[in-house]
Amino acid sequence: MDLQYYTDSYHRFLTNYKVQGEIFITFTATRIEITPSGAALGAVVTGVDASIAAEPEVILQLKQAWRDHHILIFKNQQLTDEQLLAFANYFGDILQQPAYIRKGETEPYLPPLVLTLANAASEESSVNLAPNYRKLLPHIDHDWLPTPSSGSFLYGVELPENGPDTYWVNLIQAYEELDDATKKQIAGLQLRHSIKFFFRHILKRIC
């Protein structure tokens, strides 16, 4: 599980879809609501305060909702780094990104568990994307690792007023809807994922 702060349009993508059905799950002490987005993926979860400990039944339901919908939106949350990490632990072990040696230094740098990113200059950001690279290419987080993270937590700190520029794609559905001839054609193929290619411009600025 990968933990990240984002100060761009993440966290708003699925909030404006018209819902097509509602699911209500009631437990003894907690009532949560999972509302599918009506799109290819995503659901909005209400009735959960991520800043406090969750009941085991709620954790199981959230895990199942994640498997079913792939993206879960938790609105109006106020979390510290510690609370974000604690909530993320319900979904799996936290990914520690590999250490690396930054440009001009000799000692390895170990990235924090909660990484702060911004597409505008910010002294608090671990990475400031240059104006020319504020819009990243389509990607899967940490696909260059031998064992990529199973997901990412994105906590919006500062969001745009005019809507998002960030989108997600349901690759499972995309594959399932391929015709049999295409599936046969790509069966057995392997891809080489390299962080050097994806960050070839950005790495020059941060390393």
PyMOL commands that place a pseudoatom at each C-alpha (Angstrom):
pseudoatom trace, name=CA, resn=MET, resi=1, chain=A, elem=C, hetatm=0, pos=[0.000, 0.000, 0.000]
pseudoatom trace, name=CA, resn=ASP, resi=2, chain=A, elem=C, hetatm=0, pos=[1.391, 3.357, -1.063]
pseudoatom trace, name=CA, resn=LEU, resi=3, chain=A, elem=C, hetatm=0, pos=[0.636, 6.540, 0.882]
pseudoatom trace, name=CA, resn=GLN, resi=4, chain=A, elem=C, hetatm=0, pos=[0.747, 9.899, -0.844]
pseudoatom trace, name=CA, resn=TYR, resi=5, chain=A, elem=C, hetatm=0, pos=[-0.505, 13.446, -0.490]
pseudoatom trace, name=CA, resn=TYR, resi=6, chain=A, elem=C, hetatm=0, pos=[-1.500, 15.184, -3.693]
pseudoatom trace, name=CA, resn=THR, resi=7, chain=A, elem=C, hetatm=0, pos=[-2.248, 18.890, -4.048]
pseudoatom trace, name=CA, resn=ASP, resi=8, chain=A, elem=C, hetatm=0, pos=[-3.707, 18.753, -7.541]
pseudoatom trace, name=CA, resn=SER, resi=9, chain=A, elem=C, hetatm=0, pos=[-6.969, 17.279, -8.761]
pseudoatom trace, name=CA, resn=TYR, resi=10, chain=A, elem=C, hetatm=0, pos=[-6.819, 13.837, -7.183]
pseudoatom trace, name=CA, resn=HIS, resi=11, chain=A, elem=C, hetatm=0, pos=[-9.720, 12.932, -4.908]
pseudoatom trace, name=CA, resn=ARG, resi=12, chain=A, elem=C, hetatm=0, pos=[-12.378, 14.715, -6.975]
pseudoatom trace, name=CA, resn=PHE, resi=13, chain=A, elem=C, hetatm=0, pos=[-12.648, 12.544, -10.062]
pseudoatom trace, name=CA, resn=LEU, resi=14, chain=A, elem=C, hetatm=0, pos=[-15.701, 10.491, -9.219]
pseudoatom trace, name=CA, resn=THR, resi=15, chain=A, elem=C, hetatm=0, pos=[-17.684, 12.902, -7.069]
pseudoatom trace, name=CA, resn=ASN, resi=16, chain=A, elem=C, hetatm=0, pos=[-19.875, 14.358, -9.820]
pseudoatom trace, name=CA, resn=TYR, resi=17, chain=A, elem=C, hetatm=0, pos=[-21.198, 11.159, -11.387]
pseudoatom trace, name=CA, resn=LYS, resi=18, chain=A, elem=C, hetatm=0, pos=[-24.894, 10.395, -11.093]
pseudoatom trace, name=CA, resn=VAL, resi=19, chain=A, elem=C, hetatm=0, pos=[-25.226, 7.297, -8.943]
pseudoatom trace, name=CA, resn=GLN, resi=20, chain=A, elem=C, hetatm=0, pos=[-27.039, 4.241, -10.251]
pseudoatom trace, name=CA, resn=GLY, resi=21, chain=A, elem=C, hetatm=0, pos=[-28.144, 2.415, -7.148]
pseudoatom trace, name=CA, resn=GLU, resi=22, chain=A, elem=C, hetatm=0, pos=[-27.216, 2.464, -3.502]
pseudoatom trace, name=CA, resn=ILE, resi=23, chain=A, elem=C, hetatm=0, pos=[-26.046, -0.179, -1.065]
pseudoatom trace, name=CA, resn=PHE, resi=24, chain=A, elem=C, hetatm=0, pos=[-26.687, 0.203, 2.649]
pseudoatom trace, name=CA, resn=ILE, resi=25, chain=A, elem=C, hetatm=0, pos=[-24.778, -1.925, 5.137]
pseudoatom trace, name=CA, resn=THR, resi=26, chain=A, elem=C, hetatm=0, pos=[-25.819, -1.764, 8.772]
pseudoatom trace, name=CA, resn=PHE, resi=27, chain=A, elem=C, hetatm=0, pos=[-23.794, -3.059, 11.704]
pseudoatom trace, name=CA, resn=THR, resi=28, chain=A, elem=C, hetatm=0, pos=[-24.531, -2.945, 15.401]
pseudoatom trace, name=CA, resn=ALA, resi=29, chain=A, elem=C, hetatm=0, pos=[-22.641, 0.269, 16.088]
pseudoatom trace, name=CA, resn=THR, resi=30, chain=A, elem=C, hetatm=0, pos=[-21.782, 1.642, 12.658]
pseudoatom trace, name=CA, resn=ARG, resi=31, chain=A, elem=C, hetatm=0, pos=[-23.801, 2.383, 9.533]
pseudoatom trace, name=CA, resn=ILE, resi=32, chain=A, elem=C, hetatm=0, pos=[-21.909, 2.945, 6.307]
pseudoatom trace, name=CA, resn=GLU, resi=33, chain=A, elem=C, hetatm=0, pos=[-23.137, 3.679, 2.825]
pseudoatom trace, name=CA, resn=ILE, resi=34, chain=A, elem=C, hetatm=0, pos=[-21.360, 2.658, -0.386]
pseudoatom trace, name=CA, resn=THR, resi=35, chain=A, elem=C, hetatm=0, pos=[-22.643, 4.462, -3.468]
pseudoatom trace, name=CA, resn=PRO, resi=36, chain=A, elem=C, hetatm=0, pos=[-21.300, 3.244, -6.841]
pseudoatom trace, name=CA, resn=SER, resi=37, chain=A, elem=C, hetatm=0, pos=[-20.273, 6.014, -9.213]
pseudoatom trace, name=CA, resn=GLY, resi=38, chain=A, elem=C, hetatm=0, pos=[-22.157, 4.528, -12.146]
pseudoatom trace, name=CA, resn=ALA, resi=39, chain=A, elem=C, hetatm=0, pos=[-18.945, 4.658, -14.184]
pseudoatom trace, name=CA, resn=ALA, resi=40, chain=A, elem=C, hetatm=0, pos=[-16.512, 1.844, -14.972]
pseudoatom trace, name=CA, resn=LEU, resi=41, chain=A, elem=C, hetatm=0, pos=[-15.091, 2.036, -11.461]
pseudoatom trace, name=CA, resn=GLY, resi=42, chain=A, elem=C, hetatm=0, pos=[-15.325, 3.915, -8.187]
pseudoatom trace, name=CA, resn=ALA, resi=43, chain=A, elem=C, hetatm=0, pos=[-17.691, 4.352, -5.257]
pseudoatom trace, name=CA, resn=VAL, resi=44, chain=A, elem=C, hetatm=0, pos=[-18.268, 6.985, -2.577]
pseudoatom trace, name=CA, resn=VAL, resi=45, chain=A, elem=C, hetatm=0, pos=[-18.150, 5.780, 1.037]
pseudoatom trace, name=CA, resn=THR, resi=46, chain=A, elem=C, hetatm=0, pos=[-19.984, 7.671, 3.770]
pseudoatom trace, name=CA, resn=GLY, resi=47, chain=A, elem=C, hetatm=0, pos=[-20.444, 6.898, 7.435]
pseudoatom trace, name=CA, resn=VAL, resi=48, chain=A, elem=C, hetatm=0, pos=[-16.740, 6.236, 8.018]
pseudoatom trace, name=CA, resn=ASP, resi=49, chain=A, elem=C, hetatm=0, pos=[-14.474, 8.497, 10.065]
pseudoatom trace, name=CA, resn=ALA, resi=50, chain=A, elem=C, hetatm=0, pos=[-10.975, 7.515, 8.974]
pseudoatom trace, name=CA, resn=SER, resi=51, chain=A, elem=C, hetatm=0, pos=[-9.404, 9.338, 11.924]
pseudoatom trace, name=CA, resn=ILE, resi=52, chain=A, elem=C, hetatm=0, pos=[-10.632, 6.782, 14.475]
pseudoatom trace, name=CA, resn=ALA, resi=53, chain=A, elem=C, hetatm=0, pos=[-10.333, 3.020, 14.807]
pseudoatom trace, name=CA, resn=ALA, resi=54, chain=A, elem=C, hetatm=0, pos=[-12.786, 1.085, 12.638]
pseudoatom trace, name=CA, resn=GLU, resi=55, chain=A, elem=C, hetatm=0, pos=[-14.747, -1.990, 13.653]
pseudoatom trace, name=CA, resn=PRO, resi=56, chain=A, elem=C, hetatm=0, pos=[-13.597, -5.324, 12.148]
pseudoatom trace, name=CA, resn=GLU, resi=57, chain=A, elem=C, hetatm=0, pos=[-16.884, -5.698, 10.254]
pseudoatom trace, name=CA, resn=VAL, resi=58, chain=A, elem=C, hetatm=0, pos=[-16.430, -2.271, 8.680]
pseudoatom trace, name=CA, resn=ILE, resi=59, chain=A, elem=C, hetatm=0, pos=[-12.864, -3.072, 7.646]
pseudoatom trace, name=CA, resn=LEU, resi=60, chain=A, elem=C, hetatm=0, pos=[-14.016, -6.261, 5.917]
pseudoatom trace, name=CA, resn=GLN, resi=61, chain=A, elem=C, hetatm=0, pos=[-16.773, -4.378, 4.111]
pseudoatom trace, name=CA, resn=LEU, resi=62, chain=A, elem=C, hetatm=0, pos=[-14.354, -1.668, 2.942]
pseudoatom trace, name=CA, resn=LYS, resi=63, chain=A, elem=C, hetatm=0, pos=[-11.930, -4.285, 1.637]
pseudoatom trace, name=CA, resn=GLN, resi=64, chain=A, elem=C, hetatm=0, pos=[-14.710, -5.965, -0.310]
pseudoatom trace, name=CA, resn=ALA, resi=65, chain=A, elem=C, hetatm=0, pos=[-15.879, -2.611, -1.667]
pseudoatom trace, name=CA, resn=TRP, resi=66, chain=A, elem=C, hetatm=0, pos=[-12.318, -1.870, -2.790]
pseudoatom trace, name=CA, resn=ARG, resi=67, chain=A, elem=C, hetatm=0, pos=[-12.177, -5.195, -4.642]
pseudoatom trace, name=CA, resn=ASP, resi=68, chain=A, elem=C, hetatm=0, pos=[-15.564, -4.541, -6.231]
pseudoatom trace, name=CA, resn=HIS, resi=69, chain=A, elem=C, hetatm=0, pos=[-15.116, -0.882, -7.201]
pseudoatom trace, name=CA, resn=HIS, resi=70, chain=A, elem=C, hetatm=0, pos=[-11.298, -0.418, -7.318]
pseudoatom trace, name=CA, resn=ILE, resi=71, chain=A, elem=C, hetatm=0, pos=[-11.488, 3.219, -6.143]
pseudoatom trace, name=CA, resn=LEU, resi=72, chain=A, elem=C, hetatm=0, pos=[-13.114, 4.376, -2.893]
pseudoatom trace, name=CA, resn=ILE, resi=73, chain=A, elem=C, hetatm=0, pos=[-13.818, 8.042, -2.161]
pseudoatom trace, name=CA, resn=PHE, resi=74, chain=A, elem=C, hetatm=0, pos=[-13.979, 9.152, 1.490]
pseudoatom trace, name=CA, resn=LYS, resi=75, chain=A, elem=C, hetatm=0, pos=[-15.184, 12.755, 1.617]
pseudoatom trace, name=CA, resn=ASN, resi=76, chain=A, elem=C, hetatm=0, pos=[-14.680, 15.397, 4.310]
pseudoatom trace, name=CA, resn=GLN, resi=77, chain=A, elem=C, hetatm=0, pos=[-11.853, 13.653, 6.150]
pseudoatom trace, name=CA, resn=GLN, resi=78, chain=A, elem=C, hetatm=0, pos=[-9.377, 15.528, 8.358]
pseudoatom trace, name=CA, resn=LEU, resi=79, chain=A, elem=C, hetatm=0, pos=[-6.326, 13.331, 8.926]
pseudoatom trace, name=CA, resn=THR, resi=80, chain=A, elem=C, hetatm=0, pos=[-2.838, 13.611, 10.310]
pseudoatom trace, name=CA, resn=ASP, resi=81, chain=A, elem=C, hetatm=0, pos=[-0.047, 11.566, 8.753]
pseudoatom trace, name=CA, resn=GLU, resi=82, chain=A, elem=C, hetatm=0, pos=[-0.322, 9.097, 11.623]
pseudoatom trace, name=CA, resn=GLN, resi=83, chain=A, elem=C, hetatm=0, pos=[-4.077, 8.696, 11.153]
pseudoatom trace, name=CA, resn=LEU, resi=84, chain=A, elem=C, hetatm=0, pos=[-3.650, 8.242, 7.411]
pseudoatom trace, name=CA, resn=LEU, resi=85, chain=A, elem=C, hetatm=0, pos=[-1.090, 5.491, 7.988]
pseudoatom trace, name=CA, resn=ALA, resi=86, chain=A, elem=C, hetatm=0, pos=[-3.281, 3.781, 10.576]
pseudoatom trace, name=CA, resn=PHE, resi=87, chain=A, elem=C, hetatm=0, pos=[-6.282, 3.758, 8.229]
pseudoatom trace, name=CA, resn=ALA, resi=88, chain=A, elem=C, hetatm=0, pos=[-4.199, 2.512, 5.307]
pseudoatom trace, name=CA, resn=ASN, resi=89, chain=A, elem=C, hetatm=0, pos=[-2.914, -0.378, 7.411]
pseudoatom trace, name=CA, resn=TYR, resi=90, chain=A, elem=C, hetatm=0, pos=[-6.418, -1.855, 7.351]
pseudoatom trace, name=CA, resn=PHE, resi=91, chain=A, elem=C, hetatm=0, pos=[-5.909, -2.590, 3.645]
pseudoatom trace, name=CA, resn=GLY, resi=92, chain=A, elem=C, hetatm=0, pos=[-2.413, -4.095, 3.823]
pseudoatom trace, name=CA, resn=ASP, resi=93, chain=A, elem=C, hetatm=0, pos=[1.198, -3.453, 4.724]
pseudoatom trace, name=CA, resn=ILE, resi=94, chain=A, elem=C, hetatm=0, pos=[2.542, 0.012, 3.923]
pseudoatom trace, name=CA, resn=LEU, resi=95, chain=A, elem=C, hetatm=0, pos=[5.015, 0.124, 1.043]
pseudoatom trace, name=CA, resn=GLN, resi=96, chain=A, elem=C, hetatm=0, pos=[8.443, 1.509, 1.895]
pseudoatom trace, name=CA, resn=GLN, resi=97, chain=A, elem=C, hetatm=0, pos=[9.869, 2.977, -1.276]
pseudoatom trace, name=CA, resn=PRO, resi=98, chain=A, elem=C, hetatm=0, pos=[13.480, 1.973, -2.006]
pseudoatom trace, name=CA, resn=ALA, resi=99, chain=A, elem=C, hetatm=0, pos=[16.302, 4.216, -0.867]
pseudoatom trace, name=CA, resn=TYR, resi=100, chain=A, elem=C, hetatm=0, pos=[18.342, 6.062, -3.466]
pseudoatom trace, name=CA, resn=ILE, resi=101, chain=A, elem=C, hetatm=0, pos=[21.244, 8.497, -3.564]
pseudoatom trace, name=CA, resn=ARG, resi=102, chain=A, elem=C, hetatm=0, pos=[20.225, 12.010, -4.550]
pseudoatom trace, name=CA, resn=LYS, resi=103, chain=A, elem=C, hetatm=0, pos=[22.314, 14.198, -6.826]
pseudoatom trace, name=CA, resn=GLY, resi=104, chain=A, elem=C, hetatm=0, pos=[25.212, 15.817, -4.963]
pseudoatom trace, name=CA, resn=GLU, resi=105, chain=A, elem=C, hetatm=0, pos=[24.889, 13.534, -1.922]
pseudoatom trace, name=CA, resn=THR, resi=106, chain=A, elem=C, hetatm=0, pos=[26.697, 10.389, -0.830]
pseudoatom trace, name=CA, resn=GLU, resi=107, chain=A, elem=C, hetatm=0, pos=[24.322, 8.876, 1.725]
pseudoatom trace, name=CA, resn=PRO, resi=108, chain=A, elem=C, hetatm=0, pos=[21.201, 6.965, 0.668]
pseudoatom trace, name=CA, resn=TYR, resi=109, chain=A, elem=C, hetatm=0, pos=[17.906, 8.819, 1.040]
pseudoatom trace, name=CA, resn=LEU, resi=110, chain=A, elem=C, hetatm=0, pos=[14.927, 6.834, 2.328]
pseudoatom trace, name=CA, resn=PRO, resi=111, chain=A, elem=C, hetatm=0, pos=[11.626, 8.376, 1.182]
pseudoatom trace, name=CA, resn=PRO, resi=112, chain=A, elem=C, hetatm=0, pos=[9.018, 8.949, 3.915]
pseudoatom trace, name=CA, resn=LEU, resi=113, chain=A, elem=C, hetatm=0, pos=[6.008, 6.651, 4.152]
pseudoatom trace, name=CA, resn=VAL, resi=114, chain=A, elem=C, hetatm=0, pos=[3.738, 9.612, 3.431]
pseudoatom trace, name=CA, resn=LEU, resi=115, chain=A, elem=C, hetatm=0, pos=[5.055, 11.387, 0.363]
pseudoatom trace, name=CA, resn=THR, resi=116, chain=A, elem=C, hetatm=0, pos=[3.901, 14.940, -0.318]
pseudoatom trace, name=CA, resn=LEU, resi=117, chain=A, elem=C, hetatm=0, pos=[3.640, 15.926, -3.978]
pseudoatom trace, name=CA, resn=ALA, resi=118, chain=A, elem=C, hetatm=0, pos=[2.597, 19.201, -5.572]
pseudoatom trace, name=CA, resn=ASN, resi=119, chain=A, elem=C, hetatm=0, pos=[2.130, 20.540, -9.069]
pseudoatom trace, name=CA, resn=ALA, resi=120, chain=A, elem=C, hetatm=0, pos=[2.921, 24.039, -7.782]
pseudoatom trace, name=CA, resn=ALA, resi=121, chain=A, elem=C, hetatm=0, pos=[5.950, 25.269, -5.839]
pseudoatom trace, name=CA, resn=SER, resi=122, chain=A, elem=C, hetatm=0, pos=[5.691, 24.272, -2.174]
pseudoatom trace, name=CA, resn=GLU, resi=123, chain=A, elem=C, hetatm=0, pos=[8.361, 24.097, 0.508]
pseudoatom trace, name=CA, resn=GLU, resi=124, chain=A, elem=C, hetatm=0, pos=[6.473, 21.227, 2.158]
pseudoatom trace, name=CA, resn=SER, resi=125, chain=A, elem=C, hetatm=0, pos=[6.464, 19.022, -0.921]
pseudoatom trace, name=CA, resn=SER, resi=126, chain=A, elem=C, hetatm=0, pos=[8.810, 16.076, -1.254]
pseudoatom trace, name=CA, resn=VAL, resi=127, chain=A, elem=C, hetatm=0, pos=[8.607, 16.542, -5.025]
pseudoatom trace, name=CA, resn=ASN, resi=128, chain=A, elem=C, hetatm=0, pos=[7.669, 19.745, -6.871]
pseudoatom trace, name=CA, resn=LEU, resi=129, chain=A, elem=C, hetatm=0, pos=[6.720, 19.060, -10.464]
pseudoatom trace, name=CA, resn=ALA, resi=130, chain=A, elem=C, hetatm=0, pos=[8.031, 21.639, -12.899]
pseudoatom trace, name=CA, resn=PRO, resi=131, chain=A, elem=C, hetatm=0, pos=[5.364, 23.608, -14.834]
pseudoatom trace, name=CA, resn=ASN, resi=132, chain=A, elem=C, hetatm=0, pos=[6.077, 21.629, -18.021]
pseudoatom trace, name=CA, resn=TYR, resi=133, chain=A, elem=C, hetatm=0, pos=[5.505, 18.319, -16.208]
pseudoatom trace, name=CA, resn=ARG, resi=134, chain=A, elem=C, hetatm=0, pos=[2.492, 19.045, -14.037]
pseudoatom trace, name=CA, resn=LYS, resi=135, chain=A, elem=C, hetatm=0, pos=[0.435, 16.572, -16.025]
pseudoatom trace, name=CA, resn=LEU, resi=136, chain=A, elem=C, hetatm=0, pos=[1.961, 13.126, -15.726]
pseudoatom trace, name=CA, resn=LEU, resi=137, chain=A, elem=C, hetatm=0, pos=[1.627, 10.448, -18.369]
pseudoatom trace, name=CA, resn=PRO, resi=138, chain=A, elem=C, hetatm=0, pos=[-0.823, 7.593, -17.770]
pseudoatom trace, name=CA, resn=HIS, resi=139, chain=A, elem=C, hetatm=0, pos=[0.818, 5.226, -15.311]
pseudoatom trace, name=CA, resn=ILE, resi=140, chain=A, elem=C, hetatm=0, pos=[0.454, 2.608, -12.596]
pseudoatom trace, name=CA, resn=ASP, resi=141, chain=A, elem=C, hetatm=0, pos=[2.123, 3.527, -9.315]
pseudoatom trace, name=CA, resn=HIS, resi=142, chain=A, elem=C, hetatm=0, pos=[5.360, 1.641, -8.675]
pseudoatom trace, name=CA, resn=ASP, resi=143, chain=A, elem=C, hetatm=0, pos=[4.933, -0.730, -11.599]
pseudoatom trace, name=CA, resn=TRP, resi=144, chain=A, elem=C, hetatm=0, pos=[8.738, -0.732, -11.884]
pseudoatom trace, name=CA, resn=LEU, resi=145, chain=A, elem=C, hetatm=0, pos=[9.125, -2.601, -8.583]
pseudoatom trace, name=CA, resn=PRO, resi=146, chain=A, elem=C, hetatm=0, pos=[9.373, -6.426, -8.507]
pseudoatom trace, name=CA, resn=THR, resi=147, chain=A, elem=C, hetatm=0, pos=[6.235, -6.371, -6.337]
pseudoatom trace, name=CA, resn=PRO, resi=148, chain=A, elem=C, hetatm=0, pos=[4.258, -3.162, -6.973]
pseudoatom trace, name=CA, resn=SER, resi=149, chain=A, elem=C, hetatm=0, pos=[1.942, -1.726, -4.351]
pseudoatom trace, name=CA, resn=SER, resi=150, chain=A, elem=C, hetatm=0, pos=[-1.609, -3.045, -4.442]
pseudoatom trace, name=CA, resn=GLY, resi=151, chain=A, elem=C, hetatm=0, pos=[-3.020, 0.470, -4.303]
pseudoatom trace, name=CA, resn=SER, resi=152, chain=A, elem=C, hetatm=0, pos=[-2.460, 4.077, -3.291]
pseudoatom trace, name=CA, resn=PHE, resi=153, chain=A, elem=C, hetatm=0, pos=[-4.058, 6.396, -0.769]
pseudoatom trace, name=CA, resn=LEU, resi=154, chain=A, elem=C, hetatm=0, pos=[-4.417, 9.940, -2.115]
pseudoatom trace, name=CA, resn=TYR, resi=155, chain=A, elem=C, hetatm=0, pos=[-5.262, 12.606, 0.451]
pseudoatom trace, name=CA, resn=GLY, resi=156, chain=A, elem=C, hetatm=0, pos=[-6.200, 15.920, -1.127]
pseudoatom trace, name=CA, resn=VAL, resi=157, chain=A, elem=C, hetatm=0, pos=[-4.826, 18.932, 0.727]
pseudoatom trace, name=CA, resn=GLU, resi=158, chain=A, elem=C, hetatm=0, pos=[-5.421, 21.711, -1.797]
pseudoatom trace, name=CA, resn=LEU, resi=159, chain=A, elem=C, hetatm=0, pos=[-7.806, 21.037, -4.670]
pseudoatom trace, name=CA, resn=PRO, resi=160, chain=A, elem=C, hetatm=0, pos=[-8.656, 23.058, -7.797]
pseudoatom trace, name=CA, resn=GLU, resi=161, chain=A, elem=C, hetatm=0, pos=[-11.921, 24.978, -7.945]
pseudoatom trace, name=CA, resn=ASN, resi=162, chain=A, elem=C, hetatm=0, pos=[-12.736, 24.159, -11.567]
pseudoatom trace, name=CA, resn=GLY, resi=163, chain=A, elem=C, hetatm=0, pos=[-12.717, 20.388, -11.459]
pseudoatom trace, name=CA, resn=PRO, resi=164, chain=A, elem=C, hetatm=0, pos=[-10.105, 17.663, -11.877]
pseudoatom trace, name=CA, resn=ASP, resi=165, chain=A, elem=C, hetatm=0, pos=[-7.636, 16.701, -14.565]
pseudoatom trace, name=CA, resn=THR, resi=166, chain=A, elem=C, hetatm=0, pos=[-6.938, 13.271, -13.078]
pseudoatom trace, name=CA, resn=TYR, resi=167, chain=A, elem=C, hetatm=0, pos=[-8.626, 10.111, -14.320]
pseudoatom trace, name=CA, resn=TRP, resi=168, chain=A, elem=C, hetatm=0, pos=[-8.507, 6.396, -13.630]
pseudoatom trace, name=CA, resn=VAL, resi=169, chain=A, elem=C, hetatm=0, pos=[-8.986, 3.488, -16.033]
pseudoatom trace, name=CA, resn=ASN, resi=170, chain=A, elem=C, hetatm=0, pos=[-10.463, 0.082, -15.242]
pseudoatom trace, name=CA, resn=LEU, resi=171, chain=A, elem=C, hetatm=0, pos=[-7.902, -2.154, -16.956]
pseudoatom trace, name=CA, resn=ILE, resi=172, chain=A, elem=C, hetatm=0, pos=[-9.657, -5.300, -15.748]
pseudoatom trace, name=CA, resn=GLN, resi=173, chain=A, elem=C, hetatm=0, pos=[-12.823, -4.348, -17.597]
pseudoatom trace, name=CA, resn=ALA, resi=174, chain=A, elem=C, hetatm=0, pos=[-10.813, -3.164, -20.597]
pseudoatom trace, name=CA, resn=TYR, resi=175, chain=A, elem=C, hetatm=0, pos=[-9.175, -6.588, -20.905]
pseudoatom trace, name=CA, resn=GLU, resi=176, chain=A, elem=C, hetatm=0, pos=[-12.420, -8.484, -20.353]
pseudoatom trace, name=CA, resn=GLU, resi=177, chain=A, elem=C, hetatm=0, pos=[-14.071, -6.564, -23.195]
pseudoatom trace, name=CA, resn=LEU, resi=178, chain=A, elem=C, hetatm=0, pos=[-11.352, -7.419, -25.712]
pseudoatom trace, name=CA, resn=ASP, resi=179, chain=A, elem=C, hetatm=0, pos=[-12.330, -9.803, -28.470]
pseudoatom trace, name=CA, resn=ASP, resi=180, chain=A, elem=C, hetatm=0, pos=[-10.969, -13.337, -28.297]
pseudoatom trace, name=CA, resn=ALA, resi=181, chain=A, elem=C, hetatm=0, pos=[-8.589, -12.783, -31.207]
pseudoatom trace, name=CA, resn=THR, resi=182, chain=A, elem=C, hetatm=0, pos=[-6.879, -9.877, -29.449]
pseudoatom trace, name=CA, resn=LYS, resi=183, chain=A, elem=C, hetatm=0, pos=[-6.647, -11.780, -26.169]
pseudoatom trace, name=CA, resn=LYS, resi=184, chain=A, elem=C, hetatm=0, pos=[-4.989, -14.650, -28.016]
pseudoatom trace, name=CA, resn=GLN, resi=185, chain=A, elem=C, hetatm=0, pos=[-2.599, -12.270, -29.755]
pseudoatom trace, name=CA, resn=ILE, resi=186, chain=A, elem=C, hetatm=0, pos=[-1.332, -10.716, -26.514]
pseudoatom trace, name=CA, resn=ALA, resi=187, chain=A, elem=C, hetatm=0, pos=[-1.370, -13.888, -24.409]
pseudoatom trace, name=CA, resn=GLY, resi=188, chain=A, elem=C, hetatm=0, pos=[2.064, -14.625, -23.008]
pseudoatom trace, name=CA, resn=LEU, resi=189, chain=A, elem=C, hetatm=0, pos=[3.503, -11.188, -23.767]
pseudoatom trace, name=CA, resn=GLN, resi=190, chain=A, elem=C, hetatm=0, pos=[5.567, -9.455, -21.088]
pseudoatom trace, name=CA, resn=LEU, resi=191, chain=A, elem=C, hetatm=0, pos=[6.350, -5.776, -20.582]
pseudoatom trace, name=CA, resn=ARG, resi=192, chain=A, elem=C, hetatm=0, pos=[9.445, -4.177, -19.142]
pseudoatom trace, name=CA, resn=HIS, resi=193, chain=A, elem=C, hetatm=0, pos=[8.592, -1.337, -16.768]
pseudoatom trace, name=CA, resn=SER, resi=194, chain=A, elem=C, hetatm=0, pos=[11.377, 1.177, -16.114]
pseudoatom trace, name=CA, resn=ILE, resi=195, chain=A, elem=C, hetatm=0, pos=[11.246, 4.158, -13.772]
pseudoatom trace, name=CA, resn=LYS, resi=196, chain=A, elem=C, hetatm=0, pos=[14.027, 5.785, -15.812]
pseudoatom trace, name=CA, resn=PHE, resi=197, chain=A, elem=C, hetatm=0, pos=[11.767, 6.224, -18.825]
pseudoatom trace, name=CA, resn=PHE, resi=198, chain=A, elem=C, hetatm=0, pos=[8.753, 7.566, -16.966]
pseudoatom trace, name=CA, resn=PHE, resi=199, chain=A, elem=C, hetatm=0, pos=[10.724, 10.041, -14.846]
pseudoatom trace, name=CA, resn=ARG, resi=200, chain=A, elem=C, hetatm=0, pos=[13.443, 10.784, -17.375]
pseudoatom trace, name=CA, resn=HIS, resi=201, chain=A, elem=C, hetatm=0, pos=[12.744, 14.546, -17.210]
pseudoatom trace, name=CA, resn=ILE, resi=202, chain=A, elem=C, hetatm=0, pos=[11.627, 14.881, -13.600]
pseudoatom trace, name=CA, resn=LEU, resi=203, chain=A, elem=C, hetatm=0, pos=[14.577, 12.941, -12.174]
pseudoatom trace, name=CA, resn=LYS, resi=204, chain=A, elem=C, hetatm=0, pos=[16.943, 15.541, -13.584]
pseudoatom trace, name=CA, resn=ARG, resi=205, chain=A, elem=C, hetatm=0, pos=[15.326, 18.112, -11.311]
pseudoatom trace, name=CA, resn=ILE, resi=206, chain=A, elem=C, hetatm=0, pos=[15.041, 16.151, -8.059]
pseudoatom trace, name=CA, resn=CYS, resi=207, chain=A, elem=C, hetatm=0, pos=[18.176, 13.973, -8.138]
for i in range(1, 207): cmd.bond("trace and resi %d" % i, "trace and resi %d" % (i + 1))
show_as sticks, trace
zoom trace
